[in-house]
Structures are given as C-alpha cells and as structure tokens.
C-alpha cells in the first residue's frame, strides 16, 4: 500500500504529465508578443525535422523531397520579417545558395526528376527574400537574380505547340504527368512574373504576367466568371477538360499574382480589381467552411477523409501568407481577410498539443491534436501564426527596388543553363515528392489517466 504522501506525489506527477501533454500553443490573437511567441514555438517544431545544418547532410535538402525545402525557407523568411527573430537566417542563406544550381534553382543533383512547380517554389522563395529585404549573400547569388534565373528558364519552356501556350507540369518527357498543364505551375510563373514586374518596374515581366493569366483563362484552369480554379488540364485532349480537385494553393497562387498586378498598376486596371475580388470571395467561401464556423481554413479535398499527403499539408500555409500579402498590397481586402487569418490561427494553435512538445496536427477545425505530425504540419501552423502579425506591425508590405529593396538585379540570370533532354538519362527517377503522409494513432494519454484513477481509488 502506498503511503498517503507518496501516493499524492505520484498523483500530482501524473496530473502534471496529463496537463503538459494537453497544453496547446499559448496564443492571444490580440497581443503581438503572444503571436510572435506562438510562431516561434511552431517554427522550432518545424526545424527539429531539418537536418541540412548537420555534419554530413545536404543544406536545403529534405528527405524524399526537394521542393519542400524552398517552401520551408520561404516560410522562415516570412517568419523573420514579421517577428524579427533571425535564429534561422543562416540556415536559410546557406540552404538557398547551396541549392541554387547555376543561378536558376535547377541543380544537377536533382534536375533529372524536377517538375516546373518544384523549381518555381524556390524562385518564389528567392523573390520573397528580395521583397522582404533579407540581405544578399556577398559571395553568392543575389536573391533577385535567383528569381530572375528561374523566370528566364521557365519562360523558355513556354509551350505554344500544345494548347497555344502554357507550361507543362513536368519538364522531362519520361516523367509521369508530362502531358499535364496545371494551375500551380502556370499560376506560379504568373505570380513570379507579377512580383518581378512590381519589384523591378520592368514592363516585360508585366507582359508575361498578362500572357500567362490570359492563357490560363482560355483553358479550363481558370474561370474569370465563376472564379473556379481547376487543378489541371491535359495536352492529349487539347486542354479541353479539367481535373477539378480543389486546392487552397491553386487559388492562392493566382490570387497572390493578381494582387501584385493590382498593386503594380496602382489599382487602376479593373481587370486586376475584378480578379482579386472574384478569387478572394470564392477562396474565403470555399476553404473556410461554414460547418466549422466560417473562419477556420480547411483543405477540403483531403482533410475530411484524412488522406492528405505531405505536399498537401503545406498548402494551407502557402495560402495563409498569400492572403496576408494580398491584404497588405490591396488594402480594400484587409477587413475580409484578417478575421479568417485570426480564426484559423486560434484553431491551429489549439491543434498543437501532441507528443508533449506542442506538435501540431493537420486539421485545425478540430481544435485539438489529430495525431498527425511532421515538418509539413509545423510549417503550415508557423505560416498562419506569422500571417496574423499584419495586424500588429506597420510598413510590413513587400518592398520594390524603389521603396527599399536593394537586391542586385541580373535580367539575364540563369540563361546559360540548358534543360535539353539530350541523351539517355541513367539516373533513377524518384517519386519522393509525391509520398503520402502516414496517419499516426496515438493512445498514450490513456495510460496515465488509468494510473491516476487507480491511485485515487487505492
């Protein structure tokens, strides 16, 4: 039989363990420091999964994927910009330079299996670094030139021989999906062109943005009447049909690009006013379901059935920041966007109760941990928390070369590299970027609860 004092000590210990396990990330959505602290906790959880800063590892490369490194660094640049916490800036700079290839994010180690969307995300990360004034690396490529290098290479792949234009999803004919032209690839090049136009003032980039947008609207990818954004179309049927899965990042990538074009044209072009308003209204209506209260973001295609893969888990985080930047550069959208960001952040923070270390889940609307865990989950929560700092800081909008940006320009960047197929490629093609996330069932909480009941009844 346990002595009373010892029994009470054990009871307190178990209670503390239960409370610690169930404790979510602390968040007061109206307090700036609270938001920063919460974002710091989520970012730390993300970087626990990153090994590229360890001896013998590859800077910027994540296991089984390449594109996610670009998304992760973009998230960390945004985190630094809004919080002022430079803890991870060295990892960002080293990784983004290491994977730069010949100044166009087409490194030879991975180029045999990359898709256009993979390369594009690194270009957007570099563009983000230029716009948010991450200092250039003195002995490396400038952030702006890296974004220009990606643009130059991808513009050279514009395919007028099929469907009168558009980028294919994949670069190489031997890749599954080569026949597809999809929204994230074409929307990504559209957004990159729009951001380069705004940053540099070069009208050539704006002309490209117009061309990509108009082509997207001429095929089933983008409707400029209903504002539906499809996932893909296929060159084998003349781009006449659509794969209509609905994903947050497809809407966000076109919305973000339209917002930059609105800002570039000083709000005087009704084309971009209508585009921003149309896409935003559908995005907020579709991905913030009323059954979850209307203010909590959900990846509606995969979350209800718990089938999201690692790629798809990141999408909400991408939309979060594109919504935040839209609110900053198209001020008329701010009042519609902020409540959605706030509601999602509060719910997301409540999902971070896993593994006794604030591990975050996939589904935010559950407002508790759903048993999922990984770098991707932490990345999306870091983004939604960071995005809420737009309500706390002034002058946080992305800059241009005339409003404080000083990253060095190189309009011909990356043009010396070639992605011609040439001879036979012997390298084994990996499908790591399409690996699904595994669902983790957690039942450990039942153990201390049962122990507590036993001790209290003894």
C-alpha positions as CSV (number, residue, x, y, z in Angstrom):
1,X,0.0,0.0,0.0
2,X,1.3,3.4,-0.9
3,X,2.0,5.9,1.8
4,X,-0.5,8.9,1.6
5,X,2.2,11.5,0.9
6,X,3.9,9.3,-1.7
7,X,0.5,8.5,-3.3
8,X,-0.3,12.2,-3.5
9,X,3.1,13.0,-5.1
10,X,2.5,10.4,-7.8
11,X,-1.0,11.7,-8.4
12,X,0.4,15.2,-8.8
13,X,3.1,13.9,-11.2
14,X,0.6,12.1,-13.4
15,X,-1.7,15.2,-13.4
16,X,1.2,17.4,-14.5
17,X,2.0,15.0,-17.3
18,X,-1.5,15.0,-18.5
19,X,-1.8,18.7,-18.4
20,X,1.6,19.1,-20.1
21,X,0.6,16.7,-22.8
22,X,-2.7,18.5,-23.4
23,X,-1.3,22.0,-23.4
24,X,-1.7,23.8,-26.7
25,X,0.5,26.6,-28.0
26,X,-0.5,29.6,-25.9
27,X,-2.0,32.4,-28.1
28,X,-3.6,35.7,-27.5
29,X,-4.6,36.8,-31.0
30,X,-4.7,40.4,-30.0
31,X,-1.3,40.5,-28.4
32,X,1.8,41.0,-30.6
33,X,4.3,39.3,-28.4
34,X,1.9,36.3,-27.9
35,X,1.6,35.8,-31.6
36,X,5.4,36.0,-32.0
37,X,6.0,33.5,-29.2
38,X,3.5,31.1,-30.7
39,X,5.0,31.4,-34.1
40,X,8.5,30.8,-32.6
41,X,7.2,27.6,-30.9
42,X,5.8,26.3,-34.2
43,X,8.9,27.2,-36.2
44,X,11.1,25.5,-33.6
45,X,9.0,22.4,-34.0
46,X,9.5,22.6,-37.8
47,X,13.2,23.0,-37.6
48,X,13.5,19.9,-35.3
49,X,12.9,18.0,-38.5
50,X,15.6,19.8,-40.6
51,X,19.0,18.0,-40.8
52,X,20.6,20.1,-43.5
53,X,22.6,22.1,-41.0
54,X,24.2,19.0,-39.5
55,X,27.6,17.5,-40.5
56,X,27.4,15.1,-43.5
57,X,23.9,16.3,-44.5
58,X,22.9,18.4,-47.6
59,X,21.9,22.0,-46.9
60,X,18.5,22.8,-48.2
61,X,17.5,19.2,-49.0
62,X,14.7,17.5,-47.1
63,X,14.3,13.7,-47.1
64,X,12.3,12.3,-50.1
65,X,11.6,15.8,-51.4
66,X,13.3,18.8,-53.0
67,X,10.6,21.4,-53.5
68,X,9.6,21.4,-49.8
69,X,13.0,23.0,-48.9
70,X,12.0,26.0,-51.0
71,X,8.7,26.3,-49.2
72,X,10.3,25.9,-45.8
73,X,12.8,28.6,-46.5
74,X,10.1,30.9,-47.8
75,X,8.2,30.3,-44.6
76,X,11.3,31.1,-42.5
77,X,12.0,34.3,-44.4
78,X,8.4,35.5,-43.8
79,X,8.7,34.4,-40.1
80,X,11.9,36.5,-39.7
81,X,10.4,39.5,-41.5
82,X,7.3,39.7,-39.3
83,X,8.8,38.5,-35.9
84,X,12.3,40.0,-36.2
85,X,13.7,36.6,-35.0
86,X,16.8,35.9,-37.1
87,X,17.5,32.5,-35.4
88,X,17.2,30.6,-38.7
89,X,18.6,33.1,-41.1
90,X,21.9,31.4,-41.5
91,X,20.2,28.1,-42.4
92,X,18.1,29.9,-44.9
93,X,21.0,31.6,-46.6
94,X,23.2,28.5,-46.7
95,X,20.5,26.2,-48.0
96,X,19.2,28.6,-50.6
97,X,22.7,29.2,-52.0
98,X,23.6,25.5,-51.8
99,X,20.6,24.5,-54.0
100,X,20.9,27.4,-56.4
101,X,22.5,25.5,-59.3
102,X,23.7,27.9,-61.9
103,X,21.7,30.7,-60.5
104,X,18.3,29.3,-61.5
105,X,17.4,26.6,-58.9
106,X,18.0,23.7,-61.4
107,X,20.8,21.9,-59.6
108,X,22.3,19.0,-61.4
109,X,21.9,16.6,-58.5
110,X,18.1,16.7,-58.7
111,X,17.4,18.1,-62.2
112,X,16.5,14.7,-63.8
113,X,13.3,14.4,-61.8
114,X,12.3,18.0,-61.0
115,X,9.0,19.5,-62.2
116,X,8.4,23.1,-63.2
117,X,6.4,23.6,-60.0
118,X,9.3,22.3,-57.9
119,X,11.7,24.9,-59.4
120,X,9.1,27.6,-59.2
121,X,8.7,27.4,-55.4
122,X,12.4,28.0,-54.9
123,X,12.1,31.0,-57.3
124,X,9.3,32.4,-55.2
125,X,11.3,31.9,-52.0
126,X,14.2,33.9,-53.6
127,X,11.6,36.6,-54.7
128,X,10.3,36.7,-51.1
129,X,13.9,37.2,-49.8
130,X,14.3,40.2,-52.1
131,X,10.9,41.7,-51.3
132,X,11.4,41.3,-47.5
133,X,15.0,42.6,-47.6
134,X,16.9,39.6,-46.5
135,X,20.5,40.8,-47.1
136,X,22.1,39.4,-50.2
137,X,25.0,36.9,-49.6
138,X,28.3,38.7,-50.5
139,X,29.9,35.7,-52.1
140,X,26.8,34.1,-53.7
141,X,23.9,34.8,-56.0
142,X,21.6,37.8,-55.2
143,X,18.0,36.8,-54.2
144,X,16.6,38.9,-57.1
145,X,18.9,37.3,-59.7
146,X,17.8,33.8,-58.5
147,X,14.2,34.7,-59.0
148,X,15.1,36.1,-62.4
149,X,17.0,33.0,-63.3
150,X,14.0,30.8,-62.5
151,X,11.7,33.1,-64.6
152,X,14.1,33.1,-67.5
153,X,14.4,29.3,-67.6
154,X,10.7,28.7,-67.2
155,X,9.7,31.3,-69.8
156,X,11.9,29.5,-72.2
157,X,9.8,26.4,-71.7
158,X,6.5,28.1,-72.6
159,X,4.9,25.6,-74.9
160,X,3.0,27.1,-77.8
161,X,3.0,23.8,-79.8
162,X,0.3,22.4,-77.5
163,X,-2.8,24.2,-76.4
164,X,-1.4,27.5,-77.8
165,X,0.7,28.1,-74.7
166,X,1.2,27.1,-71.1
167,X,3.8,25.3,-69.0
168,X,3.8,21.6,-68.6
169,X,3.7,20.3,-65.1
170,X,6.8,18.2,-65.7
171,X,10.0,19.1,-67.5
172,X,11.0,15.8,-69.0
173,X,9.0,13.6,-71.4
174,X,9.8,10.4,-69.3
175,X,8.0,11.8,-66.3
176,X,4.5,10.9,-65.3
177,X,2.4,14.0,-65.7
178,X,4.4,15.4,-68.6
179,X,1.1,15.7,-70.6
180,X,-0.5,17.9,-67.9
181,X,-0.5,21.6,-67.7
182,X,-1.6,22.6,-64.2
183,X,-2.6,25.6,-62.2
184,X,0.2,25.7,-59.6
185,X,2.9,25.6,-62.4
186,X,1.3,28.3,-64.6
187,X,-0.1,30.2,-61.6
188,X,3.4,30.1,-60.1
189,X,5.0,31.6,-63.2
190,X,2.3,34.2,-63.3
191,X,2.9,35.2,-59.7
192,X,6.6,35.3,-60.2
193,X,6.3,37.5,-63.3
194,X,3.9,39.8,-61.5
195,X,6.2,40.1,-58.5
196,X,9.2,40.8,-60.7
197,X,7.2,43.4,-62.6
198,X,6.3,45.2,-59.3
199,X,9.8,44.9,-57.8
200,X,11.8,46.0,-60.9
201,X,9.3,48.1,-62.8
202,X,10.3,46.2,-66.0
203,X,7.2,46.0,-68.2
204,X,8.4,42.8,-69.9
205,X,7.6,40.9,-66.7
206,X,4.1,42.5,-66.6
207,X,3.5,41.5,-70.3
208,X,4.4,37.9,-69.4
209,X,2.1,38.0,-66.4
210,X,-0.7,39.2,-68.7
211,X,0.0,36.4,-71.2
212,X,0.1,33.7,-68.6
213,X,-3.1,34.9,-67.0
214,X,-4.9,35.2,-70.3
215,X,-3.8,31.7,-71.4
216,X,-4.9,30.2,-68.0
217,X,-8.4,31.8,-68.5
218,X,-8.6,30.5,-72.1
219,X,-8.3,26.9,-70.9
220,X,-10.3,25.2,-68.1
221,X,-7.7,26.1,-65.5
222,X,-9.1,29.4,-64.5
223,X,-12.6,30.9,-64.9
224,X,-12.8,34.6,-64.9
225,X,-16.6,34.5,-64.5
226,X,-17.2,31.8,-61.7
227,X,-13.5,32.2,-60.5
228,X,-13.2,28.4,-60.2
229,X,-9.6,27.3,-60.3
230,X,-9.1,23.7,-61.5
231,X,-6.1,21.7,-60.7
232,X,-5.0,20.6,-64.2
233,X,-5.7,20.2,-67.9
234,X,-4.3,17.7,-70.4
235,X,-2.5,18.4,-73.7
236,X,-3.6,15.0,-75.1
237,X,-7.1,16.3,-75.4
238,X,-6.2,19.8,-76.5
239,X,-6.6,21.2,-72.9
240,X,-10.3,20.9,-73.3
241,X,-11.1,19.2,-70.0
242,X,-10.1,19.7,-66.4
243,X,-9.0,17.9,-63.3
244,X,-11.1,19.8,-60.9
245,X,-9.8,18.9,-57.5
246,X,-10.0,22.0,-55.3
247,X,-6.8,23.0,-53.5
248,X,-6.1,26.1,-51.4
249,X,-2.7,26.8,-53.0
250,X,-4.1,26.8,-56.6
251,X,-6.4,29.7,-55.6
252,X,-3.8,31.4,-53.5
253,X,-1.2,31.4,-56.2
254,X,-3.4,33.1,-58.8
255,X,-4.9,35.4,-56.1
256,X,-1.4,36.5,-55.0
257,X,-0.3,37.2,-58.6
258,X,-3.5,39.2,-59.3
259,X,-2.9,41.2,-56.1
260,X,0.7,42.1,-57.2
261,X,-0.6,43.1,-60.6
262,X,-3.3,45.3,-59.0
263,X,-0.6,47.0,-56.9
264,X,1.8,47.2,-59.9
265,X,-1.0,49.1,-61.9
266,X,-1.8,51.2,-58.9
267,X,-5.3,49.8,-58.7
268,X,-6.3,51.5,-62.0
269,X,-6.9,48.3,-64.1
270,X,-10.3,46.9,-63.5
271,X,-9.1,43.5,-64.8
272,X,-7.0,43.0,-61.7
273,X,-9.6,44.6,-59.3
274,X,-12.1,42.1,-60.5
275,X,-9.6,39.2,-60.4
276,X,-8.6,39.9,-56.8
277,X,-12.2,40.3,-55.6
278,X,-13.5,37.3,-57.6
279,X,-10.8,34.9,-56.5
280,X,-10.8,36.2,-52.9
281,X,-14.6,35.8,-52.5
282,X,-14.5,32.2,-53.8
283,X,-11.4,31.3,-51.7
284,X,-12.9,32.6,-48.5
285,X,-16.3,30.9,-49.2
286,X,-14.8,27.5,-50.2
287,X,-11.9,26.9,-47.9
288,X,-13.4,28.4,-44.7
289,X,-16.4,26.1,-44.4
290,X,-19.5,27.4,-42.5
291,X,-19.8,24.0,-40.8
292,X,-16.5,24.8,-39.0
293,X,-17.7,28.3,-38.1
294,X,-16.7,30.1,-41.3
295,X,-13.3,31.4,-40.1
296,X,-11.2,28.2,-40.0
297,X,-9.2,27.2,-43.1
298,X,-9.6,23.6,-44.3
299,X,-8.0,21.7,-47.1
300,X,-11.4,20.4,-48.2
301,X,-10.3,17.8,-50.7
302,X,-8.2,15.7,-48.4
303,X,-8.8,16.6,-44.7
304,X,-12.3,15.2,-44.2
305,X,-11.2,11.7,-45.2
306,X,-7.8,12.1,-43.6
307,X,-5.9,11.4,-46.8
308,X,-3.6,14.5,-47.1
309,X,-0.1,13.7,-48.3
310,X,3.0,15.7,-47.2
311,X,2.7,18.1,-50.1
312,X,-1.0,18.8,-49.5
313,X,-0.4,19.5,-45.8
314,X,1.7,22.5,-46.7
315,X,-0.9,24.1,-49.0
316,X,-2.8,25.9,-46.2
317,X,0.3,27.6,-45.0
318,X,1.1,28.9,-48.5
319,X,-2.5,30.3,-48.8
320,X,-2.1,31.9,-45.4
321,X,0.8,34.1,-46.4
322,X,-0.6,34.9,-49.9
323,X,-3.7,36.1,-48.2
324,X,-1.6,38.2,-45.8
325,X,0.3,39.8,-48.6
326,X,-2.9,40.4,-50.5
327,X,-4.3,42.2,-47.5
328,X,-1.2,44.4,-47.4
329,X,-0.9,45.4,-51.1
330,X,-4.6,45.5,-51.8
331,X,-5.9,47.4,-48.7
332,X,-9.6,47.0,-49.6
333,X,-9.3,43.3,-48.9
334,X,-7.8,43.6,-45.4
335,X,-11.1,43.6,-43.5
336,X,-12.3,40.5,-45.2
337,X,-9.0,38.6,-44.8
338,X,-8.0,39.3,-41.3
339,X,-10.9,37.6,-39.4
340,X,-10.1,34.4,-41.5
341,X,-6.5,34.5,-40.5
342,X,-7.3,35.1,-36.9
343,X,-9.9,32.4,-36.6
344,X,-7.5,29.9,-38.3
345,X,-4.6,30.9,-36.1
346,X,-6.6,30.4,-32.9
347,X,-7.8,27.0,-34.0
348,X,-4.3,26.0,-35.3
349,X,-2.7,26.8,-32.0
350,X,-5.2,24.6,-30.3
351,X,-4.2,21.7,-32.5
352,X,-0.6,21.8,-31.2
353,X,-0.9,19.5,-28.2
354,X,0.9,16.4,-29.4
355,X,3.9,14.5,-28.1
356,X,4.3,16.7,-25.0
357,X,6.2,19.2,-27.2
358,X,3.5,21.3,-29.0
359,X,3.4,19.0,-32.0
360,X,0.8,20.3,-34.4
361,X,-1.8,18.4,-36.4
362,X,-3.2,18.7,-39.9
363,X,-6.9,19.6,-39.2
364,X,-7.2,22.9,-37.4
365,X,-11.0,22.9,-37.1
366,X,-10.8,20.0,-34.6
367,X,-9.1,22.5,-32.2
368,X,-7.1,19.6,-30.8
369,X,-4.3,17.4,-32.0
370,X,-5.5,14.9,-34.6
371,X,-2.5,12.5,-34.3
372,X,-0.6,13.7,-37.4
373,X,2.9,15.1,-37.1
374,X,5.7,16.2,-39.2
375,X,7.7,19.1,-40.7
376,X,4.8,20.0,-43.0
377,X,2.2,20.3,-40.2
378,X,4.6,22.7,-38.3
379,X,5.3,24.7,-41.5
380,X,1.6,25.5,-42.1
381,X,1.0,26.4,-38.5
382,X,4.1,28.7,-38.5
383,X,2.7,30.4,-41.6
384,X,-0.8,31.0,-40.2
385,X,0.5,32.4,-37.0
386,X,3.1,34.6,-38.7
387,X,0.4,35.9,-41.1
388,X,-1.5,37.4,-38.2
389,X,1.3,39.9,-37.5
390,X,0.0,42.0,-40.4
391,X,-2.4,43.4,-37.8
392,X,0.4,44.4,-35.4
393,X,3.1,45.9,-37.5
394,X,3.1,48.9,-39.9
395,X,5.0,49.1,-43.1
396,X,5.4,45.3,-43.4
397,X,4.3,45.1,-47.1
398,X,6.8,43.6,-49.6
399,X,9.1,46.4,-51.0
400,X,10.2,47.2,-54.5
401,X,13.6,48.4,-55.9
402,X,12.4,52.0,-55.3
403,X,10.9,51.6,-51.9
404,X,13.8,50.0,-50.0
405,X,14.7,46.8,-51.9
406,X,18.4,46.6,-52.7
407,X,18.9,43.0,-54.0
408,X,21.1,43.1,-57.1
409,X,19.3,42.6,-60.5
410,X,20.6,40.4,-63.3
411,X,17.9,40.2,-66.1
412,X,19.9,37.5,-67.9
413,X,20.4,35.3,-64.9
414,X,20.3,31.6,-65.3
415,X,20.1,31.7,-69.1
416,X,23.4,29.9,-69.6
417,X,21.9,26.6,-68.2
418,X,20.1,24.2,-70.5
419,X,17.5,21.6,-69.8
420,X,17.5,20.0,-73.1
421,X,16.9,16.3,-72.8
422,X,19.9,15.3,-74.9
423,X,21.0,11.7,-74.4
424,X,19.7,9.0,-72.3
425,X,19.3,9.8,-68.6
426,X,20.6,7.0,-66.4
427,X,19.7,8.4,-63.1
428,X,16.8,6.7,-61.3
429,X,13.7,8.8,-61.1
430,X,12.4,9.3,-57.6
431,X,8.8,9.9,-56.7
432,X,9.7,11.2,-53.3
433,X,7.8,14.5,-53.8
434,X,4.6,12.5,-54.1
435,X,4.9,10.5,-50.9
436,X,1.8,10.5,-48.8
437,X,1.8,11.2,-45.1
438,X,1.1,8.3,-42.7
439,X,-1.6,8.7,-40.1
440,X,-0.4,8.2,-36.6
441,X,-2.8,6.8,-34.0
442,X,-2.0,8.0,-30.5
443,X,-3.3,6.3,-27.4
444,X,-0.7,7.1,-24.8
445,X,-2.9,9.5,-22.9
446,X,-5.0,6.6,-21.7
447,X,-2.1,5.2,-19.7
448,X,-1.6,8.0,-17.2
449,X,-5.3,8.6,-16.9
450,X,-5.8,4.9,-15.9
451,X,-2.9,5.1,-13.5
452,X,-4.5,8.2,-11.9
453,X,-7.8,6.5,-11.5
454,X,-6.2,3.5,-9.9
455,X,-4.1,5.6,-7.4
456,X,-7.1,7.8,-6.4
457,X,-9.1,4.7,-5.6
458,X,-6.4,2.9,-3.7
